[in-house]
Amino acid sequence: MNAKIRQRRPAFDREAGVAIAQALFHQRGYDAVSLADLTEAMDIKPPSFYAAYGNKAALFERAMRRYAQENALPLDELLAPDRHPAETIPALLLAAAEQYGRNSVLRGCMITEGMRADDPAARLMAEKLADGGLQAIRAYLDRVHPQGAQAMADYIAVTLRGLSASACNGMSYERLTEAARTAGRFVARELETDDPTTAS
């Protein structure tokens, strides 16, 4: 007699689930991704989802951390102390634009766009993750451009957010990177003007 052999469903891979969620959150934004979207994409039931991740917001945080590990700008390299700030800041803006616009589907910065979420918990998580990079930029400016560090740090933050939003809104890679170069030229002029070592 032939007995039917029940095929066991493969164990759910939680890290693979985080990768799936990361792509969904990045493409659509936190608010537009529902629990049903997540469970359908992961091919699991809601109870398994809650057992694996707790809730949507907690999964969003894990997805953002994964995104940061894979896509964080190399600030240690870009803001190297042996380079003049008139070179490093434009390089930082261009690197950000290249990253935000290189993928035709996953555009912009997932963490930056997460700060626009309607959900307060998700927004706070994104703000905390973004704060680390902004603090690194401010610390660099405090060392190399102390007389205008706050204003320059604010300008850089606004520019990065604008580049991310423009990428999400469909601006082409070419226009995005040219906008970053234009902003970089402005920064370079400002920093060189304020640098007493470059005065004639």
Secondary structure, 3 states (H helix, E strand, C coil): CCCCCCCCCCCCCHHHHHHHHHHHHHHHCCCCCCHHHHHHHHCCCHHHHHHHHCCHHHHHHHHHHHHHHHHCCCHHHHCCCCCCHHHHHHHHHHHHHHHHHCCCCCCCCHHHHHCCCCCHHHHHHHHHHHHHHHHHHHHHHHHHCHHHHHHHHHHHHHHHHHHHHHHHCCCCHHHHHHHHHHHHHHHHHHHHHHCHHHCC
